[in-house]
Amino acid sequence: MISGLCGYAGRKIKEHWLALLVLIGACAYFLWMTAPNITWVNGDCDGTVYLSSAKYATISYTTGSPVYNMLNWVVVRIPIGSEFWRLSAISAISAGITCLLLFIIAKKYTSSKIKALIAPLIYCASGVVVSQATILDSYSLTTMLSVLAFYLHLQGKIKSKYSVLAIGLGIHHLILFPLAYIWLADAVKRFKSKQKMFRPAMFIPALGLLFYIWVFAINKPPYYLISGESIRDYVTYFFGQGGLIGGLALSSLNDVLRRAQDASLILSLGFGLSTLMIFPMLWKIYKTKGIGSIDNKVLALLYLSPILYYVTDKDPQTYIYTMMAFAFGGLLAVQGIEWLTHKEKEKPLLDQLVDVIPSVIASGIVMSMAKQFGLVKPLSKWGQWKYRTKNNIRMAFARFFARLRRMHKLQYATYIGIGVCSIGLMVFNTQVYDIGKNLDPTLTATQYQASVPEVPDGDYIYTNICAISSQSFWLYNQEGHDVKVIPTGFRRPSNESVEVAQQAYDEGKLWIIDKVFADSGWVLPKQHKVTPDTYEADFKNISFTSNQTQPFDSSAIETGLVNPVDLITGKLIYSRWSAVASSNLNVGYVLVWAYAGLFSADITSAIWGRKIKDKRKLKFINLFTVAVLVGLLVLICTISGMKMIWMR
């Protein structure tokens, strides 16, 4: 029996050796750069909270991530490395499994296993992917579940894919992208095939909401992220982060310009040459009709949606949401290469360009010769030699491109070019994103965690708007200490925070945190006790930050193109995005009104179409509705713009 199992395992390894190599290599690649201890780089603002939730079963940030916290609760008790490294390893292994899934899916789009390696290579080459696959956060696991759900969707595994999506619903709201698109794809397919649009298995994801019972079960005093146990407290916790989705203010052109610059830098550094293959493929998917193109449209939407989410989001740190785009973008790149370079009855785009290039070269040479020597004048020996040389060069180019077409070398050259570019970026990543070595070598977050005991038990600490500082004290209190953390206006009314701070000062027990930067450029907060000498400056700081605002200095904001590595690692978050404008005139608001205006004619026709038979009257009602909506939008935008000008 044992020999039979060994033989079966040997055959499977021999059959799937390349897939196994992708998994092992990707996991080793990400684990090599995984954070050895507590860190705040790469946007890991929630790492300390997740560590506290794993060790002591406490509440984490909205929306709770119950499934992720349950998994962490188990993994943190495995005695390997530091506690923070164990939990960060979940992100690294999840990214490795994502690479395996991308390789398996890519094999469906190409005839060669070697070519299918492009998809996981593009994923590994992305700086955003590496930054999130090496820290303690849930985005790598969410991306893995999204890719797994898409793979099961292609396989036709209805119950399995919706079960995976239900699990993802208990981790992060980004899973709503694959859930919505896969759900709609199934409904459209069933409708076009004249079946019932819905089947019971399509409602399995709703069971994922049951995971949030965990949040209610572990919410107990002392309350940190949830102020109590009332319905209002839970509503504030789950829905308190308003103004994020589509919250980028259009009234602040500087913010819009900087966001466009940041997005272009981050995406170009991650995708590299593969960008040239993705955009033509998106156009082909858009132009293709029929039920067979639905799955490709889902793939395109899964690539575009996270990018649009980041570009229009108020929070600049949501560039981490694009991690999902790099996964599905790799699959689009593979499809794009196959479509643009594969020989069919109708010559594809790149083959047509290859046909044209020799003719263009020849025409250019003939024109230059005609201008230089004339058509009727005899050529000198020098002219004859020059003509023969140029003609030989033209023929060499023509033979090269003809041979390239016949031997399909153009396709292989494209794969090799993108592969070499991706491998080069991977080598680059190992030099700039290896936490604790080249990136934040002094581990400033670990240093600050060691300085927390400076504040005696029973004293109060005002942590400013720097949430990473309060997390350190929450974790410290879970270990048997009693430092009272004064919340800011985000979790409690500002006047209450100021009153508590004033009372603590009167008792001689108030501490405050200053945002200081280490020599390496990373945030290294320092706390000091509030004294009569520092009272005025400290309470001026409290009066600003209790409302999550701070003095606005436009001259301190970095503009123009910056180092994309500094963007991805979060080094510029306090200089480039020290203040983000808030306004009703934001992307989400305009999109909602644009949607209403675009479909207002359909809505009015659906309501009045049966009652009003006269098409001219119906057309007048449609135009009147659109005019009213546009007028309201212009009025509100004008008021919002005047408000922003007045505030500045």
C-alpha positions in Angstrom: 0.0 0.0 0.0 2.8 2.4 0.9 4.7 1.6 -2.3 1.5 2.3 -4.3 1.0 5.6 -2.6 4.6 6.6 -3.3 4.2 5.6 -6.9 1.0 7.6 -7.2 2.7 10.6 -5.6 5.7 10.2 -7.9 3.5 10.2 -11.0 1.6 13.3 -9.8 4.9 15.2 -9.1 6.2 14.2 -12.5 3.0 15.4 -14.1 2.7 18.7 -12.2 6.3 19.4 -11.4 6.2 22.9 -12.9 3.1 23.9 -10.9 4.8 22.6 -7.8 7.9 24.6 -8.7 5.8 27.8 -9.1 4.2 27.3 -5.6 7.5 26.6 -3.8 9.4 29.3 -5.6 6.7 31.9 -5.0 6.3 31.1 -1.3 10.1 31.2 -0.8 10.3 34.5 -2.7 7.7 36.2 -0.5 8.8 34.6 2.8 12.3 35.9 2.1 11.0 39.5 2.4 8.4 38.9 5.2 8.6 41.3 8.1 10.5 39.7 11.0 8.7 41.7 13.7 6.2 44.6 14.1 6.4 47.0 11.3 4.5 50.0 10.0 5.9 50.1 6.5 4.0 49.2 3.3 0.8 50.7 4.8 0.7 48.1 7.6 -1.3 50.4 9.9 -3.4 47.5 11.2 -0.7 44.9 12.0 -0.5 45.6 15.7 -4.3 45.4 16.0 -4.4 42.1 14.2 -1.7 40.8 16.4 -3.7 41.8 19.5 -6.8 40.2 18.0 -5.0 37.0 17.3 -3.4 36.7 20.8 -6.3 37.9 23.0 -9.4 37.6 20.7 -10.1 41.3 20.7 -11.8 43.5 18.1 -9.9 44.6 15.0 -10.6 47.5 12.6 -13.8 47.7 10.6 -15.3 45.6 9.4 -14.0 43.1 11.9 -12.4 40.5 9.5 -13.8 37.6 11.7 -12.5 34.8 9.5 -9.1 36.3 9.2 -8.9 36.8 13.0 -10.0 33.2 13.6 -7.2 32.0 11.3 -4.7 34.2 13.1 -5.9 33.0 16.5 -4.8 29.5 15.4 -1.6 30.4 13.6 -0.2 32.7 16.3 0.0 29.7 18.6 2.4 27.8 16.3 5.9 28.1 17.8 7.8 29.2 14.7 9.6 32.6 14.5 8.2 35.7 16.2 4.4 36.1 16.6 4.3 38.9 14.1 6.3 36.8 11.5 3.9 33.8 11.9 0.9 35.9 11.0 2.7 37.8 8.2 3.7 34.4 6.8 -0.1 33.8 6.1 0.1 36.7 3.6 3.3 35.3 2.0 1.9 31.8 1.6 -1.5 33.1 0.3 0.5 35.1 -2.4 2.3 31.9 -3.3 -0.9 30.0 -3.7 -2.3 32.8 -5.8 0.7 32.4 -8.1 -0.1 28.7 -8.5 -3.7 29.4 -9.3 -2.7 32.1 -11.9 -0.4 29.5 -13.5 -3.2 26.9 -13.7 -5.7 29.4 -15.1 -3.2 30.8 -17.6 -2.7 27.3 -19.1 -6.3 27.6 -20.4 -5.3 30.6 -22.5 -2.1 29.3 -24.0 -0.8 26.1 -25.5 2.4 26.0 -23.5 3.1 25.6 -19.8 6.2 27.8 -20.1 4.1 30.6 -21.6 1.6 30.3 -18.7 4.4 31.3 -16.3 4.0 34.9 -17.4 0.9 35.4 -15.2 2.6 34.5 -11.9 5.7 36.3 -12.9 3.7 39.6 -13.5 2.1 39.1 -10.1 5.4 38.5 -8.3 7.0 41.5 -10.1 4.5 44.0 -8.7 5.8 46.1 -5.9 2.3 46.5 -4.5 1.9 42.7 -4.3 5.2 42.3 -2.6 4.5 45.1 -0.1 1.2 43.4 1.0 2.4 39.8 0.8 5.1 40.4 3.4 3.2 42.1 6.2 0.4 41.3 8.6 -2.8 42.3 6.7 -5.7 40.6 5.0 -5.3 41.8 1.4 -3.1 38.9 0.2 -5.6 36.3 1.5 -8.5 38.2 0.0 -6.8 38.3 -3.4 -6.1 34.5 -3.2 -9.8 33.8 -2.5 -10.8 36.0 -5.3 -8.6 34.2 -7.8 -9.7 30.8 -6.4 -13.3 31.8 -6.9 -12.7 32.9 -10.5 -10.9 29.6 -11.2 -13.8 27.6 -9.8 -16.1 29.8 -11.9 -14.3 28.8 -15.0 -14.4 25.1 -13.9 -18.2 25.4 -13.4 -18.0 24.5 -9.7 -21.1 26.5 -8.6 -21.3 25.5 -4.9 -17.5 25.6 -4.4 -17.0 29.1 -5.8 -19.9 30.5 -3.8 -18.6 28.8 -0.6 -15.2 30.4 -1.2 -16.9 33.8 -1.7 -18.8 33.3 1.5 -15.5 32.8 3.4 -14.1 35.9 1.7 -17.1 37.9 2.8 -15.9 37.3 6.4 -12.5 38.8 5.6 -12.7 42.0 3.6 -15.2 43.9 1.5 -13.0 43.7 -1.6 -14.4 40.2 -2.1 -17.6 42.0 -3.2 -16.0 42.7 -6.6 -15.7 39.0 -7.6 -18.9 38.1 -5.8 -20.9 40.7 -7.8 -19.4 40.0 -11.2 -19.5 36.2 -10.9 -23.1 36.4 -9.5 -24.2 38.6 -12.4 -22.4 36.4 -15.0 -24.2 33.3 -13.8 -27.5 35.2 -13.8 -27.0 36.5 -17.4 -25.8 33.1 -18.7 -28.9 31.4 -17.3 -31.2 34.1 -18.6 -29.7 33.9 -22.1 -30.0 30.1 -22.1 -33.7 30.5 -21.1 -33.3 29.0 -17.6 -34.3 30.5 -14.3 -32.0 33.3 -13.5 -31.3 32.3 -10.0 -30.6 29.0 -8.3 -30.3 28.3 -4.5 -26.5 27.9 -4.7 -26.2 31.5 -5.7 -27.3 32.7 -2.3 -24.6 30.7 -0.4 -22.5 33.9 0.1 -25.2 35.3 2.3 -24.1 32.7 4.9 -20.8 34.6 5.1 -22.5 37.2 7.2 -22.9 34.7 10.0 -19.1 34.9 10.6 -19.7 38.4 12.1 -21.3 36.8 15.1 -17.7 36.5 16.2 -17.5 40.4 16.5 -20.5 40.5 18.9 -19.2 37.5 20.9 -15.8 39.0 21.7 -16.8 42.6 22.2 -16.2 43.2 25.9 -14.7 45.8 28.2 -12.4 47.6 28.0 -13.8 49.0 24.7 -11.4 50.2 22.1 -12.7 50.2 18.6 -16.4 49.8 19.6 -17.5 52.3 22.2 -20.0 49.9 23.8 -22.6 47.2 23.0 -25.6 49.3 21.9 -27.0 49.2 18.3 -25.7 52.6 17.7 -22.2 51.6 18.7 -22.2 48.7 16.3 -23.6 50.8 13.4 -20.8 53.3 14.0 -18.3 50.5 14.0 -19.4 48.8 10.8 -20.4 51.9 8.8 -18.3 54.7 10.4 -15.7 55.1 7.6 -17.7 57.3 5.4 -16.5 59.3 2.4 -14.0 56.7 1.3 -15.6 55.1 -1.7 -15.5 57.7 -4.5 -14.6 60.3 -1.9 -11.8 62.0 -3.8 -12.8 65.7 -4.1 -13.0 67.0 -7.6 -13.0 70.5 -6.3 -9.4 70.0 -5.3 -7.6 69.7 -8.7 -4.2 69.2 -6.9 -5.5 66.1 -5.2 -6.9 64.7 -8.5 -3.6 65.4 -10.3 -1.5 63.8 -7.6 -3.7 60.8 -7.5 -3.4 60.3 -11.3 0.3 60.6 -11.0 0.5 58.1 -8.2 -1.7 55.6 -9.9 0.3 55.8 -13.2 3.6 55.3 -11.3 2.4 52.4 -9.2 0.8 50.5 -12.1 3.6 51.1 -14.6 6.2 49.9 -12.1 4.2 46.7 -11.4 3.1 45.7 -14.9 6.1 46.9 -16.9 6.0 45.8 -20.5 2.9 43.7 -20.0 0.8 46.9 -20.1 1.2 46.9 -23.9 -0.6 43.6 -24.0 -3.4 44.3 -21.5 -5.0 47.4 -23.1 -5.5 45.8 -26.6 -7.0 42.8 -24.9 -9.4 45.0 -22.9 -10.5 46.5 -26.2 -11.0 43.1 -27.8 -13.1 41.9 -24.8 -15.2 45.1 -25.0 -15.9 44.5 -28.7 -16.6 40.8 -28.4 -20.3 39.9 -28.0 -22.1 36.7 -27.1 -22.5 34.4 -24.1 -19.0 33.1 -24.6 -17.4 36.4 -23.8 -19.1 36.9 -20.4 -16.2 35.2 -18.5 -13.7 37.4 -20.2 -15.8 40.5 -19.3 -15.7 39.3 -15.7 -11.9 39.1 -15.9 -11.7 42.6 -17.3 -13.9 44.0 -14.6 -11.9 42.3 -11.9 -8.8 44.0 -13.3 -10.4 47.5 -13.7 -12.5 47.8 -10.6 -9.7 47.8 -7.9 -7.8 50.4 -10.0 -10.9 52.7 -10.3 -11.6 52.1 -6.6 -8.1 53.4 -5.7 -8.1 56.3 -8.2 -11.4 57.7 -6.9 -11.0 56.9 -3.2 -10.3 59.6 -0.6 -7.8 57.6 1.3 -4.4 57.6 -0.5 -3.4 54.3 1.2 -6.0 52.3 -0.7 -3.4 51.8 -3.4 -3.1 48.4 -1.7 -6.5 47.5 -3.2 -4.8 47.3 -6.6 -3.2 44.0 -5.5 -6.2 42.2 -7.0 -5.7 44.1 -10.3 -2.2 42.7 -10.6 -3.5 39.1 -10.3 -6.1 39.4 -13.0 -4.0 41.7 -15.1 -1.5 38.9 -15.5 -4.2 36.7 -17.0 -5.2 39.5 -19.4 -1.6 39.9 -20.5 -1.3 36.2 -21.4 -4.5 36.4 -23.4 -3.3 39.6 -25.0 0.0 38.0 -26.1 -1.8 35.0 -27.6 -4.3 37.2 -29.4 -1.8 39.7 -30.8 0.8 37.3 -31.9 -1.0 34.1 -32.8 -1.4 33.4 -36.5 -5.0 33.0 -37.7 -6.9 33.2 -41.0 -7.1 36.9 -40.4 -3.7 38.2 -39.6 -3.5 39.7 -36.1 -2.3 43.2 -35.4 1.4 42.5 -34.8 1.7 40.4 -37.9 0.1 43.1 -40.0 2.7 45.6 -38.5 5.5 43.2 -39.4 4.2 43.2 -43.0 4.2 46.9 -43.2 7.6 47.6 -41.6 9.8 46.4 -44.5 7.7 48.3 -47.0 8.0 51.5 -44.9 11.8 51.0 -44.7 12.0 50.4 -48.4 9.9 53.4 -49.2 12.0 55.6 -47.0 15.2 54.4 -48.6 13.9 55.0 -52.1 12.7 58.5 -51.2 16.0 59.4 -49.6 17.9 58.1 -52.7 15.7 60.0 -55.1 16.2 63.2 -53.2 19.9 62.8 -52.8 20.9 61.3 -56.2 18.0 62.1 -58.5 16.2 59.6 -60.7 17.9 60.6 -64.0 21.4 61.3 -62.9 23.8 58.3 -63.0 25.1 57.3 -59.6 28.7 57.6 -58.7 30.7 54.7 -57.3 30.1 56.1 -53.8 26.4 56.4 -54.6 26.2 52.9 -56.0 27.9 51.5 -52.9 25.6 53.5 -50.6 22.6 52.3 -52.5 23.7 48.6 -52.4 24.4 48.9 -48.6 21.0 50.4 -47.9 19.3 47.8 -50.1 21.2 45.0 -48.3 20.0 46.4 -45.0 16.4 46.6 -46.2 16.5 43.0 -47.5 18.1 41.9 -44.2 15.2 43.5 -42.2 12.7 42.0 -44.6 14.2 38.5 -44.3 14.3 38.9 -40.5 10.7 39.8 -40.1 9.6 37.2 -42.6 11.4 34.5 -40.8 10.0 35.8 -37.5 6.5 35.4 -38.9 7.1 31.9 -40.2 8.7 30.6 -37.1 6.4 32.4 -34.6 9.4 34.0 -33.1 7.5 37.2 -32.5 5.3 35.5 -30.0 8.2 33.9 -28.2 10.1 37.2 -28.3 7.1 38.9 -26.6 6.9 36.3 -23.9 10.7 36.5 -23.3 10.6 40.3 -23.2 7.8 40.4 -20.6 9.3 37.5 -18.7 12.8 39.1 -18.5 11.2 42.4 -17.5 9.2 40.7 -14.7 12.2 38.8 -13.4 14.2 42.0 -13.4 11.5 43.7 -11.3 11.5 40.7 -8.9 15.3 41.1 -8.4 14.7 44.8 -7.9 12.0 44.0 -5.3 14.3 41.8 -3.2 16.6 44.8 -2.8 14.0 47.5 -1.9 11.1 45.6 -0.2 13.0 43.2 2.1 11.7 44.4 5.5 14.3 44.5 8.2 17.2 44.5 5.7 17.1 47.2 3.1 13.6 48.5 4.0 13.3 50.0 7.5 16.4 48.1 8.8 16.0 49.4 12.3 12.3 48.3 12.6 11.0 51.6 14.0 7.7 50.1 15.0 9.4 47.5 17.1 11.5 50.3 18.7 8.4 52.3 19.5 6.7 49.2 21.0 9.7 48.8 23.4 9.3 52.5 24.5 5.6 52.1 25.4 6.4 51.2 29.1 7.6 54.8 29.6 4.0 55.7 30.3 3.1 54.5 33.9 -0.1 52.5 34.5 -3.0 54.7 35.4 -1.8 57.6 33.3 -3.6 58.9 30.1 -2.1 59.0 26.6 -3.4 61.1 23.8 -2.3 59.4 20.7 -2.9 62.2 18.2 -4.3 61.1 14.8 -1.4 58.7 14.5 -3.5 55.5 14.9 -0.4 53.3 14.9 0.6 54.7 18.3 -2.7 53.8 19.9 -2.4 50.3 18.6 0.8 49.8 20.5 -0.9 50.8 23.7 -3.9 48.6 23.1 -1.6 45.6 22.7 0.4 46.8 25.8 -2.8 46.9 27.9 -3.8 43.4 26.8 -0.6 42.2 28.4 -1.8 43.2 31.9 -1.2 47.0 32.0 -3.6 49.9 32.4 -2.6 52.9 30.3 -5.8 54.8 29.4 -5.9 55.7 25.7 -7.9 58.9 24.9 -9.7 58.3 21.6 -9.8 61.0 18.9 -12.9 62.3 17.1 -13.0 59.3 14.8 -14.4 57.0 17.5 -15.8 59.6 20.0 -17.1 63.2 19.9 -14.2 65.7 19.9 -15.4 67.6 22.9 -15.4 64.5 25.1 -11.7 63.8 24.1 -10.7 67.3 25.0 -12.5 67.1 28.3 -10.9 63.8 29.2 -7.5 65.3 28.2 -8.0 68.4 30.4 -9.1 66.3 33.4 -6.0 64.0 33.0 -3.8 67.1 32.8 -5.3 68.5 36.0 -4.4 65.2 37.7 -0.9 65.4 36.3 -1.3 62.2 34.3 -1.5 63.4 30.7 0.9 62.2 28.0 0.9 63.1 24.3 2.6 61.7 21.3 4.6 63.7 18.8 5.0 62.5 15.2 8.8 62.3 14.8 10.7 60.7 11.9 13.7 58.5 12.3 17.0 59.0 10.4 15.8 56.4 7.9 12.7 58.5 7.1 10.1 56.3 8.8 7.8 57.4 11.5 9.1 56.9 15.0 6.6 58.6 17.4 7.9 60.0 20.7 5.7 60.5 23.8 6.2 63.2 26.5 4.3 64.2 29.6 2.3 67.4 29.3 3.7 70.1 31.6 2.8 73.7 32.2 5.6 74.7 29.8 4.2 72.6 27.0 0.5 73.0 27.9 -0.3 75.6 25.3 1.3 73.9 22.3 0.1 70.5 23.3 -3.6 71.5 23.7 -3.4 73.4 20.5 -2.4 70.1 18.9 -5.2 68.3 20.7 -7.8 70.9 19.5 -6.8 70.1 15.9 -6.5 66.3 16.1 -9.6 65.6 18.2 -11.5 66.3 14.9 -9.0 64.3 12.8 -7.7 67.5 11.3 -4.4 69.2 11.4 -2.9 72.6 10.3 -2.8 72.8 6.5 0.4 73.8 4.9 0.2 73.6 1.2 3.9 74.3 0.7 4.9 71.2 2.6 3.0 68.9 0.2 5.2 67.1 -2.4 3.9 67.5 -5.9 4.9 66.2 -9.3 6.3 62.8 -10.0 7.9 61.0 -7.1 9.7 57.7 -6.4 7.0 55.0 -6.8 8.8 52.8 -4.2 8.3 55.6 -1.6 4.7 55.6 -2.5 4.2 51.9 -2.2 6.2 51.6 1.1 4.2 54.5 2.6 7.1 56.7 3.1 5.4 59.7 1.5 2.0 59.3 3.2 2.7 62.2 5.7 4.3 64.6 3.2 2.5 64.0 -0.1 -0.9 63.4 1.4 -0.7 65.2 4.7 -4.2 66.7 4.0 -6.9 65.4 1.7 -9.7 67.7 0.8 -13.3 66.8 1.7 -16.2 68.0 -0.4 -19.6 67.0 -1.6 -18.2 67.6 -5.1 -16.4 64.2 -5.2 -16.1 61.4 -7.7 -18.7 59.1 -6.1 -21.3 61.9 -5.9 -20.8 62.9 -9.5 -20.9 59.3 -10.7 -24.2 58.7 -8.9 -25.8 61.8 -10.5 -24.3 60.9 -13.9 -25.8 57.4 -13.6 -29.1 58.9 -12.7 -29.0 61.3 -15.6 -27.9 58.6 -18.0 -30.7 56.2 -17.1 -33.3 58.8 -16.2 -35.0 58.4 -19.7 -35.3 54.6 -19.1 -36.7 55.2 -15.6 -39.3 57.7 -16.8 -40.2 55.5 -19.7 -40.7 52.6 -17.4 -43.0 54.6 -15.1 -45.0 56.7 -17.7 -44.6 54.7 -20.9 -47.8 52.7 -20.5 -49.9 55.7 -19.5 -48.6 58.2 -22.1 -48.9 56.9 -25.6 -47.8 60.1 -27.3 -44.1 59.7 -27.9 -43.5 63.5 -28.1 -45.0 64.0 -24.6 -42.9 61.1 -23.3 -39.8 62.6 -24.9 -40.6 66.0 -23.3 -40.9 64.4 -19.9 -37.5 62.6 -20.4 -35.8 65.9 -21.4 -37.4 67.7 -18.5 -36.2 65.1 -16.0 -32.6 65.3 -17.3 -32.7 69.1 -17.2 -33.8 69.0 -13.6 -31.1 66.6 -12.6 -28.4 68.6 -14.4 -29.6 71.8 -12.8 -29.5 70.3 -9.3 -26.0 68.9 -9.9 -24.7 72.3 -11.1 -26.3 74.0 -8.1 -24.9 71.6 -5.6 -21.4 71.6 -7.3 -21.4 75.4 -7.2 -22.3 75.5 -3.5 -19.6 72.9 -2.7 -17.0 74.7 -4.7 -17.8 78.0 -2.9 -17.6 76.2 0.4 -14.2 74.8 -0.4 -12.9 78.2 -1.4 -14.3 79.8 1.7 -12.7 77.1 4.0 -9.3 77.7 2.4 
